[in-house]
C-alpha cells in the first residue's frame, strides 16, 4: 500500500474544557511526520479488525465535511475543525470517555483521495531529563502522561472516508477495537454511532471471521463442559472455510450436527448473537489464506504444535488418536530429521 500524505492537522480535545483546542495551522509534513502518519494509516486500515461501513441516512456532519475536503483541498483546515467539534461533542456525552488528540489527514492511495480521522488516545511514556546540581549532572527518568501512540502501537479508533467517485460498496473503513471485542455499551458505540453516524457492513470477510472465531470460542466452552463432539465441529468449520466457496448456514449446520439438534440450535443462535445474520455468504479466500495457513494446537499441559494446514490433514505425517479414557494421543510420523532451536 503506497500512500502519499497531502495535508494533516492535530487538534486537542480535553473533555474537562468547554471547547476543543483547535489548531489554526496545518502540520509541516517533514520526513518524520510523514513516516509517523503513513505507518499509522497503513497499519490501521489493514488491521484485521477494520470494517467496511456506510453512513446512515440523514444529516451527517462528518460525511458532508469529509466529502467537501475531498473535493476542495482549501477547505481542509476549516473542515478538520468541524470534525474535531463533532468528536468533542461525542466525547462529552459520556464521562468515561477520555480526552484525546485528533489528527485529520488528507492522503492519496493510488491517486484516490482519502480523509483519515485518527483518534490518538494518550499513552504513558518515559523520557530522561537532565538537571545540574552543584555543578554535577543529575539525570533522571520522567513520566509523560500525554504521549501519542508510537508507530509500533495500535490506534484504538479511527476512520477512513473514501472519495465518493470510487462508487464502492462502502463509504468508509472503520477500526474500533472496543466494538471488535463485542462491547455494546454506549462508551463502546460512541465513535461509530454518535460521532460518525455510520453502520458496519457485514461483508464476506467479516462473516468468515465470525464463523471461525465464534466456532473456536463455542468449542472451547463446550469441551470444558465435557462435550467432546465439539472438537469435531471445529474440524468441520476449518475444512469448510478452506474448501468451500460459499457457506449456507442452515444446510451447513444440519450437516455438521446431524441429529444433535440441541447443539445445532445453540451453535447457530450463538453465531447470530455475535452478528452473523446472513443465511448465506461467500468465504473470503484471501483472509483464509492469510490467516489460516497454519494450524496451532495447544494442550492442557501448554505443549504447542504449529504446522502447515496441509500437513495437519495428512495421515502419513500427523494423527490425533482418541483414547477410551477421553484423552488423545498425538502422533508425528515418518520424521527423517529433527532440529532443536
N, C-alpha and C positions, 0 to 999 in steps of 0.2 A: 504494500500500500504506500504509494508515493503521494504525499500531500505537500501543499505549499501554503504556508501561513501568510495571509494578506494583512490582516488587522487584528488587534487584540486590545482589551482593556480590562482592568480589575477594579471592582467596587467592594467596599467593606459594609457588611450587613450585621451590625451589632444589635441584637434583639433588645438590649437594655435602652437603646436610644429611641427617640421618637421618629427619626427619619434615617434612611440609609446614607452612608457617606459616599457620595457619587464622584467619580473621577472626572475631571474636566480635560484630561489629556489621554490620548491613546498611548499604549506601551511602545517603547522603541524596540523594534524586533531585531535585536542583535543575535549573534550565533547562539549564545547560551539560552536566551528566551525562546528562540525558535526550536531548539532541541528539546527544551522543557515542555513546550506545548505539543510538539509533534509526538513525543513519546506518550504523553498522557492521552492524547486524542486517539492514537493508533491502538494503544493498549485497551482503552475503554470501549471503543466501537467494535473491536474484535473480541472482547471479553465473552466468555461462554454464556454469561448471564444477560448479555444485552438482548433487547427485544425490539422487534418492529412494532410500530404503533401508528395511530392516526388521531388527529384532533377531533374532538366532539363537535357536533353542530352548534351553531350559535356564536355569539360574540366571544372572541378569544384573543386577548392582548398579545400573548406570546406568539401565536401563529401570525397575526397581522403584522406585528413589528418585525418578526424574523423574515417574512416574505418581502417586506419593504427593504430591509437591509440587503437581501439577496439581489434585489433589482436596482437599488440605489446605494452605492457604497458610501456616498457622502452623508447618509443618514446613520451610519454605523454608530457613532458615539452617542448621539441622542437616543437612538433605538436601544442601545445597551442599557441606558439609564431606565427606560421604561420596563425592560426585562428585570432589572435589579429591583425596581419598585414593586413589581408584581411578586417576585420571590420574597421580598421583605414582608409584604402583607401576608403571604402564606406562612412564613416563619412565625409571625406574631399571633397566629391563630392557636398555637399550642405552646405552653410554657416549657414543654420537654424538648422542643426543637432548639438546637444550639445555634449560636452565632456562627457566621461563616464569611468567607470571601467568595465573590462571584467573578469568574473570568468568562467573558464573552469573546469569542474568536470567530473571525471570518476566514475560512480557508478554502482551498480548491483541492478536490480529489479527482485526478484525471480531467482537469479543466471544468469540473462541475462544482459550483459554489455550494458551501455548506456553512450553516451557523452552528457553532459549538457553544453549548451552555454548560459550564463546568462549575459545580458547587464544590468549592475547595474547603472541606471541613478541616479544622485545625488539628495538627498533630503536635505531640511533645517531642522536642529535640534538645540536644545538649551541645553547647559550644564551649571553647575555652575563653577565658578573659584574663587580662593582664593588668596588674597594679604595680606601682613602685612604692615599696615600704622601706623607709630608712636606706634609700639608695640601692635596694635589692628588688629583683623581680619576684613578684608573687603571682603565680599562675594557678588559676582555679577553674572549676567546671561550673558553668552557668546554665540554668534551665530556661528553655524558650517554650512558652505555652501556646504561641500562635504561629507555629511554623506551617507552611503549606505542605501538602503531600509531596514527597520526593518522587523522582522519576521511577523508582523501583517500588513505589506504593500504589495501591489501587484507589481511585476516586470512587466514593460510595454512590453518588448521584450525579448524573449528567445526561444531557440530551443533545441530539444532533438533528437539526432541522434541514431537510433536503430541499433543494430547489424544485418547485412545482413543475418546471419544464421537463423533468425526468419522467413524469407520469408513472411512477412506481405504484405497487400495490400498498405502499405505506408512505407516510408523510414525514416520519421522524424515526430515529432509533433512540431507545432509552436504556440506560443502565441504572438500575436501582436495586442495590443489594439487600435492602430491607424487604422489598416485595419478593425478591427471588428466594428469600428464606421463609416465605409463607406468612409473614406478618400481615394482619388485616386491620389492626387498629389505626386510628387517624394519623398518628405520628408516622406510620409507615406509608400511608397513602397520600400524604400532603403534596409530595413532589409531583406525582403523576396526576392526581385529581385536582387539588386546589391550585397549584402553580401552573402546570402545563395544560390542564383541561383536556387530557388525552385518554385514550383507552388502548390497551395492548391488543395485538393481533395474534391469534392462535394459528401460527403457520406450521409447516411440516417439521421444521427444526424443533420448535417448542413441543409439539405433540410427541415427537420421537424421544426427546429428553425426558418429558414427564413419564412416559411409559417405562423407560429404562430406570429412571431414578426412583419412582414410586414402587415399581416392582421390587427393587432391591430393598427398600425400606419395609415393604409388606412382608417379604420373605424373611428378613431378619426378625421381625416381630413374631411371625408365626412359628419359626424354628424355636424361639425361646419358649413358646407355648407347647412344644413337643410335636408340632405338625411337620413331619419330615417331608411330606409331599410338596411342601412349599418350595423346596430346593429344585424340584423338577420344573416348577413354574418358571424359576429363574432361567433354566436352560432353554425352555420353550421360547421365552421372550428374547433371549440372546440370539438364538438361532433365527427367529422370525425377523428381527430388525437387520440381521446381516444378509438374509436370503430373500426376503420378500420386498417387493417394490411398494406395496400398499397393505395397510392393516385395516381390516373391518372388525371393529371391536367386539361386536356380539358374536360373529362367526368365530373369531379367534378365541374368545373366552370359552365358548362352548367346546371347541376342540381341545383346549388345554385342560379344562376341568372335567369334561365328560359328565359323569353322574354326580360329581361333587358340587351340587347346586348351591349349597350354603356358602362354600368357599368362593365359588364363582361370583355370587352376588356381592359378597364382601369385597372381593378384589376389584370388581368393576365400580362399585359405589365409591371405593377409596380413590380410584382414578378420577372419577367425576368430581369428587370433593377437591381434588388437587388441581382442577382446571382442565382436564382432558374431556371436553364437551363434544368433540366431533365424533360422529359414529364411524367415520372412515377418514383416513389420512394417508398421505404419501410418506414413506420413510425418507428421511433426509440422509441420503447416501454419503454426502460429503462429511456430515457430522459424525456418522457412524465410523467411517474410515479413519477419521482424525482422532476420535476419542476412544474407540473401542477396538483398536487393532491389537491390543494385548489383553490378556486375562490376568487378573490379580486375585490370588486366593490367600486367605489368612485364617489360620486355625485358632482354636481356643487357647493354644499354647504360644500364640504370637509367632508361629512359623509362617513365613511369607513365601509364596511361589509366584513368579512373574514369567509369563510365556506368551508367545505369539498365539493368536486365536486358532490358527490352522493346526498348531501342534496340540492344542487342548482337545481337539476333536479327533486326533489321530491315535487310534488304539494300539498301534505299533510303537508309539512313543510315550503315551501317558494314559493312565487309567485311574479312576476312583472306584473302589470296590466297597459296597455296603456290607457291613457285618451284622450278624444276628443281634448283637447287643446294642445296635443303634450307632456304633462308631463307624468310621470309614478308614480304609487303608488306601494310601496314595502310592501309586507305583510309577516310577520313571523307568522306561525300558530302553534297551539297546543303546546304552551310553558308551561311546567309543573313547571319550576323554573327559576329564573333569578338572576344571580350573577353580582356584580359590582366590578371590580378590580381597 
